[in-house]
Amino acid sequence: MIPFGFVIANPEQNAIAGAFLIFSFIGTGTSFLAFAVMAGKRGIENPVYRNKSLYYMSGLTEGSETIGCFVLLCLLPEHFATIAFVFGAACWFTTFTRIYSGFHTLR
């Protein structure tokens, strides 16, 4: 909702960056959940996160980094586009590394 709020507040300047950031979040979430489903079906467990109910695959952009990004956006709203594109690129890095790691783990 935070990126969408910035888009609503200033659609002329923030629409493309906001759409890219939201799309990037979809990439990180789906890569995480898709691998968790496949790992669950194959009985693969992550030894680092034994108490998690599903396979927890870490990445560069996780919960605390996302919250940090949102705080930065709120502190520097005039730089929304730049921050959104940089953090979105980091999310895509996470997505691609999860896909790569997932293929190697499932082999």
Phi and psi restraints in degrees (range 20) as a CNS / XPLOR table:
assign (resid 1 and name C) (resid 2 and name N)
       (resid 2 and name CA) (resid 2 and name C) 1.0 -64.6 20.0 2
assign (resid 2 and name N) (resid 2 and name CA)
       (resid 2 and name C) (resid 3 and name N) 1.0 -49.9 20.0 2
assign (resid 2 and name C) (resid 3 and name N)
       (resid 3 and name CA) (resid 3 and name C) 1.0 -60.7 20.0 2
assign (resid 3 and name N) (resid 3 and name CA)
       (resid 3 and name C) (resid 4 and name N) 1.0 -38.0 20.0 2
assign (resid 3 and name C) (resid 4 and name N)
       (resid 4 and name CA) (resid 4 and name C) 1.0 -63.5 20.0 2
assign (resid 4 and name N) (resid 4 and name CA)
       (resid 4 and name C) (resid 5 and name N) 1.0 -37.1 20.0 2
assign (resid 4 and name C) (resid 5 and name N)
       (resid 5 and name CA) (resid 5 and name C) 1.0 -61.2 20.0 2
assign (resid 5 and name N) (resid 5 and name CA)
       (resid 5 and name C) (resid 6 and name N) 1.0 -39.9 20.0 2
assign (resid 5 and name C) (resid 6 and name N)
       (resid 6 and name CA) (resid 6 and name C) 1.0 -67.2 20.0 2
assign (resid 6 and name N) (resid 6 and name CA)
       (resid 6 and name C) (resid 7 and name N) 1.0 -35.8 20.0 2
assign (resid 6 and name C) (resid 7 and name N)
       (resid 7 and name CA) (resid 7 and name C) 1.0 -65.1 20.0 2
assign (resid 7 and name N) (resid 7 and name CA)
       (resid 7 and name C) (resid 8 and name N) 1.0 -45.1 20.0 2
assign (resid 7 and name C) (resid 8 and name N)
       (resid 8 and name CA) (resid 8 and name C) 1.0 -63.0 20.0 2
assign (resid 8 and name N) (resid 8 and name CA)
       (resid 8 and name C) (resid 9 and name N) 1.0 -39.6 20.0 2
assign (resid 8 and name C) (resid 9 and name N)
       (resid 9 and name CA) (resid 9 and name C) 1.0 -66.2 20.0 2
assign (resid 9 and name N) (resid 9 and name CA)
       (resid 9 and name C) (resid 10 and name N) 1.0 -34.3 20.0 2
assign (resid 9 and name C) (resid 10 and name N)
       (resid 10 and name CA) (resid 10 and name C) 1.0 -150.8 20.0 2
assign (resid 10 and name N) (resid 10 and name CA)
       (resid 10 and name C) (resid 11 and name N) 1.0 74.2 20.0 2
assign (resid 10 and name C) (resid 11 and name N)
       (resid 11 and name CA) (resid 11 and name C) 1.0 -63.1 20.0 2
assign (resid 11 and name N) (resid 11 and name CA)
       (resid 11 and name C) (resid 12 and name N) 1.0 -32.1 20.0 2
assign (resid 11 and name C) (resid 12 and name N)
       (resid 12 and name CA) (resid 12 and name C) 1.0 -63.6 20.0 2
assign (resid 12 and name N) (resid 12 and name CA)
       (resid 12 and name C) (resid 13 and name N) 1.0 -36.8 20.0 2
assign (resid 12 and name C) (resid 13 and name N)
       (resid 13 and name CA) (resid 13 and name C) 1.0 -98.9 20.0 2
assign (resid 13 and name N) (resid 13 and name CA)
       (resid 13 and name C) (resid 14 and name N) 1.0 -24.7 20.0 2
assign (resid 13 and name C) (resid 14 and name N)
       (resid 14 and name CA) (resid 14 and name C) 1.0 -110.9 20.0 2
assign (resid 14 and name N) (resid 14 and name CA)
       (resid 14 and name C) (resid 15 and name N) 1.0 -5.8 20.0 2
assign (resid 14 and name C) (resid 15 and name N)
       (resid 15 and name CA) (resid 15 and name C) 1.0 -61.8 20.0 2
assign (resid 15 and name N) (resid 15 and name CA)
       (resid 15 and name C) (resid 16 and name N) 1.0 -50.1 20.0 2
assign (resid 15 and name C) (resid 16 and name N)
       (resid 16 and name CA) (resid 16 and name C) 1.0 -66.7 20.0 2
assign (resid 16 and name N) (resid 16 and name CA)
       (resid 16 and name C) (resid 17 and name N) 1.0 -46.1 20.0 2
assign (resid 16 and name C) (resid 17 and name N)
       (resid 17 and name CA) (resid 17 and name C) 1.0 -63.8 20.0 2
assign (resid 17 and name N) (resid 17 and name CA)
       (resid 17 and name C) (resid 18 and name N) 1.0 -40.5 20.0 2
assign (resid 17 and name C) (resid 18 and name N)
       (resid 18 and name CA) (resid 18 and name C) 1.0 -65.6 20.0 2
assign (resid 18 and name N) (resid 18 and name CA)
       (resid 18 and name C) (resid 19 and name N) 1.0 -42.5 20.0 2
assign (resid 18 and name C) (resid 19 and name N)
       (resid 19 and name CA) (resid 19 and name C) 1.0 -63.5 20.0 2
assign (resid 19 and name N) (resid 19 and name CA)
       (resid 19 and name C) (resid 20 and name N) 1.0 -40.9 20.0 2
assign (resid 19 and name C) (resid 20 and name N)
       (resid 20 and name CA) (resid 20 and name C) 1.0 -62.5 20.0 2
assign (resid 20 and name N) (resid 20 and name CA)
       (resid 20 and name C) (resid 21 and name N) 1.0 -43.1 20.0 2
assign (resid 20 and name C) (resid 21 and name N)
       (resid 21 and name CA) (resid 21 and name C) 1.0 -65.9 20.0 2
assign (resid 21 and name N) (resid 21 and name CA)
       (resid 21 and name C) (resid 22 and name N) 1.0 -45.3 20.0 2
assign (resid 21 and name C) (resid 22 and name N)
       (resid 22 and name CA) (resid 22 and name C) 1.0 -63.4 20.0 2
assign (resid 22 and name N) (resid 22 and name CA)
       (resid 22 and name C) (resid 23 and name N) 1.0 -42.7 20.0 2
assign (resid 22 and name C) (resid 23 and name N)
       (resid 23 and name CA) (resid 23 and name C) 1.0 -60.4 20.0 2
assign (resid 23 and name N) (resid 23 and name CA)
       (resid 23 and name C) (resid 24 and name N) 1.0 -37.7 20.0 2
assign (resid 23 and name C) (resid 24 and name N)
       (resid 24 and name CA) (resid 24 and name C) 1.0 -66.1 20.0 2
assign (resid 24 and name N) (resid 24 and name CA)
       (resid 24 and name C) (resid 25 and name N) 1.0 -38.8 20.0 2
assign (resid 24 and name C) (resid 25 and name N)
       (resid 25 and name CA) (resid 25 and name C) 1.0 -62.5 20.0 2
assign (resid 25 and name N) (resid 25 and name CA)
       (resid 25 and name C) (resid 26 and name N) 1.0 -37.4 20.0 2
assign (resid 25 and name C) (resid 26 and name N)
       (resid 26 and name CA) (resid 26 and name C) 1.0 -63.4 20.0 2
assign (resid 26 and name N) (resid 26 and name CA)
       (resid 26 and name C) (resid 27 and name N) 1.0 -39.4 20.0 2
assign (resid 26 and name C) (resid 27 and name N)
       (resid 27 and name CA) (resid 27 and name C) 1.0 -62.1 20.0 2
assign (resid 27 and name N) (resid 27 and name CA)
       (resid 27 and name C) (resid 28 and name N) 1.0 -46.0 20.0 2
assign (resid 27 and name C) (resid 28 and name N)
       (resid 28 and name CA) (resid 28 and name C) 1.0 -67.4 20.0 2
assign (resid 28 and name N) (resid 28 and name CA)
       (resid 28 and name C) (resid 29 and name N) 1.0 -40.8 20.0 2
assign (resid 28 and name C) (resid 29 and name N)
       (resid 29 and name CA) (resid 29 and name C) 1.0 -67.2 20.0 2
assign (resid 29 and name N) (resid 29 and name CA)
       (resid 29 and name C) (resid 30 and name N) 1.0 -44.8 20.0 2
assign (resid 29 and name C) (resid 30 and name N)
       (resid 30 and name CA) (resid 30 and name C) 1.0 -70.4 20.0 2
assign (resid 30 and name N) (resid 30 and name CA)
       (resid 30 and name C) (resid 31 and name N) 1.0 -36.3 20.0 2
assign (resid 30 and name C) (resid 31 and name N)
       (resid 31 and name CA) (resid 31 and name C) 1.0 -66.0 20.0 2
assign (resid 31 and name N) (resid 31 and name CA)
       (resid 31 and name C) (resid 32 and name N) 1.0 -37.7 20.0 2
assign (resid 31 and name C) (resid 32 and name N)
       (resid 32 and name CA) (resid 32 and name C) 1.0 -64.6 20.0 2
assign (resid 32 and name N) (resid 32 and name CA)
       (resid 32 and name C) (resid 33 and name N) 1.0 -51.6 20.0 2
assign (resid 32 and name C) (resid 33 and name N)
       (resid 33 and name CA) (resid 33 and name C) 1.0 -71.1 20.0 2
assign (resid 33 and name N) (resid 33 and name CA)
       (resid 33 and name C) (resid 34 and name N) 1.0 -37.5 20.0 2
assign (resid 33 and name C) (resid 34 and name N)
       (resid 34 and name CA) (resid 34 and name C) 1.0 -62.0 20.0 2
assign (resid 34 and name N) (resid 34 and name CA)
       (resid 34 and name C) (resid 35 and name N) 1.0 -43.4 20.0 2
assign (resid 34 and name C) (resid 35 and name N)
       (resid 35 and name CA) (resid 35 and name C) 1.0 -68.1 20.0 2
assign (resid 35 and name N) (resid 35 and name CA)
       (resid 35 and name C) (resid 36 and name N) 1.0 -38.1 20.0 2
assign (resid 35 and name C) (resid 36 and name N)
       (resid 36 and name CA) (resid 36 and name C) 1.0 -59.8 20.0 2
assign (resid 36 and name N) (resid 36 and name CA)
       (resid 36 and name C) (resid 37 and name N) 1.0 -40.3 20.0 2
assign (resid 36 and name C) (resid 37 and name N)
       (resid 37 and name CA) (resid 37 and name C) 1.0 -64.6 20.0 2
assign (resid 37 and name N) (resid 37 and name CA)
       (resid 37 and name C) (resid 38 and name N) 1.0 -47.1 20.0 2
assign (resid 37 and name C) (resid 38 and name N)
       (resid 38 and name CA) (resid 38 and name C) 1.0 -65.2 20.0 2
assign (resid 38 and name N) (resid 38 and name CA)
       (resid 38 and name C) (resid 39 and name N) 1.0 -39.9 20.0 2
assign (resid 38 and name C) (resid 39 and name N)
       (resid 39 and name CA) (resid 39 and name C) 1.0 -65.5 20.0 2
assign (resid 39 and name N) (resid 39 and name CA)
       (resid 39 and name C) (resid 40 and name N) 1.0 -40.5 20.0 2
assign (resid 39 and name C) (resid 40 and name N)
       (resid 40 and name CA) (resid 40 and name C) 1.0 -62.7 20.0 2
assign (resid 40 and name N) (resid 40 and name CA)
       (resid 40 and name C) (resid 41 and name N) 1.0 -41.4 20.0 2
assign (resid 40 and name C) (resid 41 and name N)
       (resid 41 and name CA) (resid 41 and name C) 1.0 -65.6 20.0 2
assign (resid 41 and name N) (resid 41 and name CA)
       (resid 41 and name C) (resid 42 and name N) 1.0 -29.3 20.0 2
assign (resid 41 and name C) (resid 42 and name N)
       (resid 42 and name CA) (resid 42 and name C) 1.0 -97.4 20.0 2
assign (resid 42 and name N) (resid 42 and name CA)
       (resid 42 and name C) (resid 43 and name N) 1.0 0.2 20.0 2
assign (resid 42 and name C) (resid 43 and name N)
       (resid 43 and name CA) (resid 43 and name C) 1.0 72.5 20.0 2
assign (resid 43 and name N) (resid 43 and name CA)
       (resid 43 and name C) (resid 44 and name N) 1.0 24.5 20.0 2
assign (resid 43 and name C) (resid 44 and name N)
       (resid 44 and name CA) (resid 44 and name C) 1.0 -85.0 20.0 2
assign (resid 44 and name N) (resid 44 and name CA)
       (resid 44 and name C) (resid 45 and name N) 1.0 129.6 20.0 2
assign (resid 44 and name C) (resid 45 and name N)
       (resid 45 and name CA) (resid 45 and name C) 1.0 -117.4 20.0 2
assign (resid 45 and name N) (resid 45 and name CA)
       (resid 45 and name C) (resid 46 and name N) 1.0 149.1 20.0 2
assign (resid 45 and name C) (resid 46 and name N)
       (resid 46 and name CA) (resid 46 and name C) 1.0 -92.0 20.0 2
assign (resid 46 and name N) (resid 46 and name CA)
       (resid 46 and name C) (resid 47 and name N) 1.0 115.4 20.0 2
assign (resid 46 and name C) (resid 47 and name N)
       (resid 47 and name CA) (resid 47 and name C) 1.0 -65.2 20.0 2
assign (resid 47 and name N) (resid 47 and name CA)
       (resid 47 and name C) (resid 48 and name N) 1.0 -20.8 20.0 2
assign (resid 47 and name C) (resid 48 and name N)
       (resid 48 and name CA) (resid 48 and name C) 1.0 -77.7 20.0 2
assign (resid 48 and name N) (resid 48 and name CA)
       (resid 48 and name C) (resid 49 and name N) 1.0 -32.5 20.0 2
assign (resid 48 and name C) (resid 49 and name N)
       (resid 49 and name CA) (resid 49 and name C) 1.0 -119.9 20.0 2
assign (resid 49 and name N) (resid 49 and name CA)
       (resid 49 and name C) (resid 50 and name N) 1.0 62.2 20.0 2
assign (resid 49 and name C) (resid 50 and name N)
       (resid 50 and name CA) (resid 50 and name C) 1.0 -64.2 20.0 2
assign (resid 50 and name N) (resid 50 and name CA)
       (resid 50 and name C) (resid 51 and name N) 1.0 -26.9 20.0 2
assign (resid 50 and name C) (resid 51 and name N)
       (resid 51 and name CA) (resid 51 and name C) 1.0 -88.1 20.0 2
assign (resid 51 and name N) (resid 51 and name CA)
       (resid 51 and name C) (resid 52 and name N) 1.0 0.6 20.0 2
assign (resid 51 and name C) (resid 52 and name N)
       (resid 52 and name CA) (resid 52 and name C) 1.0 -82.2 20.0 2
assign (resid 52 and name N) (resid 52 and name CA)
       (resid 52 and name C) (resid 53 and name N) 1.0 145.2 20.0 2
assign (resid 52 and name C) (resid 53 and name N)
       (resid 53 and name CA) (resid 53 and name C) 1.0 -78.2 20.0 2
assign (resid 53 and name N) (resid 53 and name CA)
       (resid 53 and name C) (resid 54 and name N) 1.0 -15.2 20.0 2
assign (resid 53 and name C) (resid 54 and name N)
       (resid 54 and name CA) (resid 54 and name C) 1.0 -137.4 20.0 2
assign (resid 54 and name N) (resid 54 and name CA)
       (resid 54 and name C) (resid 55 and name N) 1.0 166.0 20.0 2
assign (resid 54 and name C) (resid 55 and name N)
       (resid 55 and name CA) (resid 55 and name C) 1.0 -63.1 20.0 2
assign (resid 55 and name N) (resid 55 and name CA)
       (resid 55 and name C) (resid 56 and name N) 1.0 120.8 20.0 2
assign (resid 55 and name C) (resid 56 and name N)
       (resid 56 and name CA) (resid 56 and name C) 1.0 -97.8 20.0 2
assign (resid 56 and name N) (resid 56 and name CA)
       (resid 56 and name C) (resid 57 and name N) 1.0 111.4 20.0 2
assign (resid 56 and name C) (resid 57 and name N)
       (resid 57 and name CA) (resid 57 and name C) 1.0 -103.8 20.0 2
assign (resid 57 and name N) (resid 57 and name CA)
       (resid 57 and name C) (resid 58 and name N) 1.0 115.9 20.0 2
assign (resid 57 and name C) (resid 58 and name N)
       (resid 58 and name CA) (resid 58 and name C) 1.0 -77.6 20.0 2
assign (resid 58 and name N) (resid 58 and name CA)
       (resid 58 and name C) (resid 59 and name N) 1.0 170.2 20.0 2
assign (resid 58 and name C) (resid 59 and name N)
       (resid 59 and name CA) (resid 59 and name C) 1.0 -162.1 20.0 2
assign (resid 59 and name N) (resid 59 and name CA)
       (resid 59 and name C) (resid 60 and name N) 1.0 177.7 20.0 2
assign (resid 59 and name C) (resid 60 and name N)
       (resid 60 and name CA) (resid 60 and name C) 1.0 -66.5 20.0 2
assign (resid 60 and name N) (resid 60 and name CA)
       (resid 60 and name C) (resid 61 and name N) 1.0 -39.1 20.0 2
assign (resid 60 and name C) (resid 61 and name N)
       (resid 61 and name CA) (resid 61 and name C) 1.0 -112.3 20.0 2
assign (resid 61 and name N) (resid 61 and name CA)
       (resid 61 and name C) (resid 62 and name N) 1.0 108.0 20.0 2
assign (resid 61 and name C) (resid 62 and name N)
       (resid 62 and name CA) (resid 62 and name C) 1.0 -124.1 20.0 2
assign (resid 62 and name N) (resid 62 and name CA)
       (resid 62 and name C) (resid 63 and name N) 1.0 -158.0 20.0 2
assign (resid 62 and name C) (resid 63 and name N)
       (resid 63 and name CA) (resid 63 and name C) 1.0 -59.5 20.0 2
assign (resid 63 and name N) (resid 63 and name CA)
       (resid 63 and name C) (resid 64 and name N) 1.0 -52.5 20.0 2
assign (resid 63 and name C) (resid 64 and name N)
       (resid 64 and name CA) (resid 64 and name C) 1.0 -68.3 20.0 2
assign (resid 64 and name N) (resid 64 and name CA)
       (resid 64 and name C) (resid 65 and name N) 1.0 -34.4 20.0 2
assign (resid 64 and name C) (resid 65 and name N)
       (resid 65 and name CA) (resid 65 and name C) 1.0 -67.3 20.0 2
assign (resid 65 and name N) (resid 65 and name CA)
       (resid 65 and name C) (resid 66 and name N) 1.0 -38.0 20.0 2
assign (resid 65 and name C) (resid 66 and name N)
       (resid 66 and name CA) (resid 66 and name C) 1.0 -66.3 20.0 2
assign (resid 66 and name N) (resid 66 and name CA)
       (resid 66 and name C) (resid 67 and name N) 1.0 -43.6 20.0 2
assign (resid 66 and name C) (resid 67 and name N)
       (resid 67 and name CA) (resid 67 and name C) 1.0 -62.0 20.0 2
assign (resid 67 and name N) (resid 67 and name CA)
       (resid 67 and name C) (resid 68 and name N) 1.0 -42.1 20.0 2
assign (resid 67 and name C) (resid 68 and name N)
       (resid 68 and name CA) (resid 68 and name C) 1.0 -59.3 20.0 2
assign (resid 68 and name N) (resid 68 and name CA)
       (resid 68 and name C) (resid 69 and name N) 1.0 -40.9 20.0 2
assign (resid 68 and name C) (resid 69 and name N)
       (resid 69 and name CA) (resid 69 and name C) 1.0 -62.3 20.0 2
assign (resid 69 and name N) (resid 69 and name CA)
       (resid 69 and name C) (resid 70 and name N) 1.0 -43.8 20.0 2
assign (resid 69 and name C) (resid 70 and name N)
       (resid 70 and name CA) (resid 70 and name C) 1.0 -63.9 20.0 2
assign (resid 70 and name N) (resid 70 and name CA)
       (resid 70 and name C) (resid 71 and name N) 1.0 -39.7 20.0 2
assign (resid 70 and name C) (resid 71 and name N)
       (resid 71 and name CA) (resid 71 and name C) 1.0 -63.0 20.0 2
assign (resid 71 and name N) (resid 71 and name CA)
       (resid 71 and name C) (resid 72 and name N) 1.0 -45.1 20.0 2
assign (resid 71 and name C) (resid 72 and name N)
       (resid 72 and name CA) (resid 72 and name C) 1.0 -60.8 20.0 2
assign (resid 72 and name N) (resid 72 and name CA)
       (resid 72 and name C) (resid 73 and name N) 1.0 -41.1 20.0 2
assign (resid 72 and name C) (resid 73 and name N)
       (resid 73 and name CA) (resid 73 and name C) 1.0 -61.3 20.0 2
assign (resid 73 and name N) (resid 73 and name CA)
       (resid 73 and name C) (resid 74 and name N) 1.0 -40.7 20.0 2
assign (resid 73 and name C) (resid 74 and name N)
       (resid 74 and name CA) (resid 74 and name C) 1.0 -71.6 20.0 2
assign (resid 74 and name N) (resid 74 and name CA)
       (resid 74 and name C) (resid 75 and name N) 1.0 -32.2 20.0 2
assign (resid 74 and name C) (resid 75 and name N)
       (resid 75 and name CA) (resid 75 and name C) 1.0 -77.7 20.0 2
assign (resid 75 and name N) (resid 75 and name CA)
       (resid 75 and name C) (resid 76 and name N) 1.0 -30.7 20.0 2
assign (resid 75 and name C) (resid 76 and name N)
       (resid 76 and name CA) (resid 76 and name C) 1.0 -128.3 20.0 2
assign (resid 76 and name N) (resid 76 and name CA)
       (resid 76 and name C) (resid 77 and name N) 1.0 62.0 20.0 2
assign (resid 76 and name C) (resid 77 and name N)
       (resid 77 and name CA) (resid 77 and name C) 1.0 -61.6 20.0 2
assign (resid 77 and name N) (resid 77 and name CA)
       (resid 77 and name C) (resid 78 and name N) 1.0 -25.6 20.0 2
assign (resid 77 and name C) (resid 78 and name N)
       (resid 78 and name CA) (resid 78 and name C) 1.0 -68.7 20.0 2
assign (resid 78 and name N) (resid 78 and name CA)
       (resid 78 and name C) (resid 79 and name N) 1.0 -15.5 20.0 2
assign (resid 78 and name C) (resid 79 and name N)
       (resid 79 and name CA) (resid 79 and name C) 1.0 -107.4 20.0 2
assign (resid 79 and name N) (resid 79 and name CA)
       (resid 79 and name C) (resid 80 and name N) 1.0 23.9 20.0 2
assign (resid 79 and name C) (resid 80 and name N)
       (resid 80 and name CA) (resid 80 and name C) 1.0 -53.5 20.0 2
assign (resid 80 and name N) (resid 80 and name CA)
       (resid 80 and name C) (resid 81 and name N) 1.0 -50.9 20.0 2
assign (resid 80 and name C) (resid 81 and name N)
       (resid 81 and name CA) (resid 81 and name C) 1.0 -59.2 20.0 2
assign (resid 81 and name N) (resid 81 and name CA)
       (resid 81 and name C) (resid 82 and name N) 1.0 -46.6 20.0 2
assign (resid 81 and name C) (resid 82 and name N)
       (resid 82 and name CA) (resid 82 and name C) 1.0 -63.3 20.0 2
assign (resid 82 and name N) (resid 82 and name CA)
       (resid 82 and name C) (resid 83 and name N) 1.0 -48.2 20.0 2
assign (resid 82 and name C) (resid 83 and name N)
       (resid 83 and name CA) (resid 83 and name C) 1.0 -62.8 20.0 2
assign (resid 83 and name N) (resid 83 and name CA)
       (resid 83 and name C) (resid 84 and name N) 1.0 -41.9 20.0 2
assign (resid 83 and name C) (resid 84 and name N)
       (resid 84 and name CA) (resid 84 and name C) 1.0 -63.7 20.0 2
assign (resid 84 and name N) (resid 84 and name CA)
       (resid 84 and name C) (resid 85 and name N) 1.0 -43.1 20.0 2
assign (resid 84 and name C) (resid 85 and name N)
       (resid 85 and name CA) (resid 85 and name C) 1.0 -67.8 20.0 2
assign (resid 85 and name N) (resid 85 and name CA)
       (resid 85 and name C) (resid 86 and name N) 1.0 -40.0 20.0 2
assign (resid 85 and name C) (resid 86 and name N)
       (resid 86 and name CA) (resid 86 and name C) 1.0 -66.7 20.0 2
assign (resid 86 and name N) (resid 86 and name CA)
       (resid 86 and name C) (resid 87 and name N) 1.0 -47.7 20.0 2
assign (resid 86 and name C) (resid 87 and name N)
       (resid 87 and name CA) (resid 87 and name C) 1.0 -69.1 20.0 2
assign (resid 87 and name N) (resid 87 and name CA)
       (resid 87 and name C) (resid 88 and name N) 1.0 -36.0 20.0 2
assign (resid 87 and name C) (resid 88 and name N)
       (resid 88 and name CA) (resid 88 and name C) 1.0 -61.4 20.0 2
assign (resid 88 and name N) (resid 88 and name CA)
       (resid 88 and name C) (resid 89 and name N) 1.0 -41.0 20.0 2
assign (resid 88 and name C) (resid 89 and name N)
       (resid 89 and name CA) (resid 89 and name C) 1.0 -63.2 20.0 2
assign (resid 89 and name N) (resid 89 and name CA)
       (resid 89 and name C) (resid 90 and name N) 1.0 -40.4 20.0 2
assign (resid 89 and name C) (resid 90 and name N)
       (resid 90 and name CA) (resid 90 and name C) 1.0 -63.5 20.0 2
assign (resid 90 and name N) (resid 90 and name CA)
       (resid 90 and name C) (resid 91 and name N) 1.0 -36.4 20.0 2
assign (resid 90 and name C) (resid 91 and name N)
       (resid 91 and name CA) (resid 91 and name C) 1.0 -64.3 20.0 2
assign (resid 91 and name N) (resid 91 and name CA)
       (resid 91 and name C) (resid 92 and name N) 1.0 -41.0 20.0 2
assign (resid 91 and name C) (resid 92 and name N)
       (resid 92 and name CA) (resid 92 and name C) 1.0 -67.1 20.0 2
assign (resid 92 and name N) (resid 92 and name CA)
       (resid 92 and name C) (resid 93 and name N) 1.0 -34.2 20.0 2
assign (resid 92 and name C) (resid 93 and name N)
       (resid 93 and name CA) (resid 93 and name C) 1.0 -60.1 20.0 2
assign (resid 93 and name N) (resid 93 and name CA)
       (resid 93 and name C) (resid 94 and name N) 1.0 -45.0 20.0 2
assign (resid 93 and name C) (resid 94 and name N)
       (resid 94 and name CA) (resid 94 and name C) 1.0 -60.3 20.0 2
assign (resid 94 and name N) (resid 94 and name CA)
       (resid 94 and name C) (resid 95 and name N) 1.0 -45.5 20.0 2
assign (resid 94 and name C) (resid 95 and name N)
       (resid 95 and name CA) (resid 95 and name C) 1.0 -58.7 20.0 2
assign (resid 95 and name N) (resid 95 and name CA)
       (resid 95 and name C) (resid 96 and name N) 1.0 -48.7 20.0 2
assign (resid 95 and name C) (resid 96 and name N)
       (resid 96 and name CA) (resid 96 and name C) 1.0 -68.4 20.0 2
assign (resid 96 and name N) (resid 96 and name CA)
       (resid 96 and name C) (resid 97 and name N) 1.0 -36.4 20.0 2
assign (resid 96 and name C) (resid 97 and name N)
       (resid 97 and name CA) (resid 97 and name C) 1.0 -69.1 20.0 2
assign (resid 97 and name N) (resid 97 and name CA)
       (resid 97 and name C) (resid 98 and name N) 1.0 -34.0 20.0 2
assign (resid 97 and name C) (resid 98 and name N)
       (resid 98 and name CA) (resid 98 and name C) 1.0 -67.1 20.0 2
assign (resid 98 and name N) (resid 98 and name CA)
       (resid 98 and name C) (resid 99 and name N) 1.0 -41.4 20.0 2
assign (resid 98 and name C) (resid 99 and name N)
       (resid 99 and name CA) (resid 99 and name C) 1.0 -63.5 20.0 2
assign (resid 99 and name N) (resid 99 and name CA)
       (resid 99 and name C) (resid 100 and name N) 1.0 -45.9 20.0 2
assign (resid 99 and name C) (resid 100 and name N)
       (resid 100 and name CA) (resid 100 and name C) 1.0 -60.7 20.0 2
assign (resid 100 and name N) (resid 100 and name CA)
       (resid 100 and name C) (resid 101 and name N) 1.0 -49.3 20.0 2
assign (resid 100 and name C) (resid 101 and name N)
       (resid 101 and name CA) (resid 101 and name C) 1.0 -64.2 20.0 2
assign (resid 101 and name N) (resid 101 and name CA)
       (resid 101 and name C) (resid 102 and name N) 1.0 -38.6 20.0 2
assign (resid 101 and name C) (resid 102 and name N)
       (resid 102 and name CA) (resid 102 and name C) 1.0 -61.9 20.0 2
assign (resid 102 and name N) (resid 102 and name CA)
       (resid 102 and name C) (resid 103 and name N) 1.0 -45.0 20.0 2
assign (resid 102 and name C) (resid 103 and name N)
       (resid 103 and name CA) (resid 103 and name C) 1.0 -60.3 20.0 2
assign (resid 103 and name N) (resid 103 and name CA)
       (resid 103 and name C) (resid 104 and name N) 1.0 -42.2 20.0 2
assign (resid 103 and name C) (resid 104 and name N)
       (resid 104 and name CA) (resid 104 and name C) 1.0 -70.1 20.0 2
assign (resid 104 and name N) (resid 104 and name CA)
       (resid 104 and name C) (resid 105 and name N) 1.0 -35.8 20.0 2
assign (resid 104 and name C) (resid 105 and name N)
       (resid 105 and name CA) (resid 105 and name C) 1.0 -71.0 20.0 2
assign (resid 105 and name N) (resid 105 and name CA)
       (resid 105 and name C) (resid 106 and name N) 1.0 -39.9 20.0 2
assign (resid 105 and name C) (resid 106 and name N)
       (resid 106 and name CA) (resid 106 and name C) 1.0 -76.8 20.0 2
assign (resid 106 and name N) (resid 106 and name CA)
       (resid 106 and name C) (resid 107 and name N) 1.0 -14.4 20.0 2
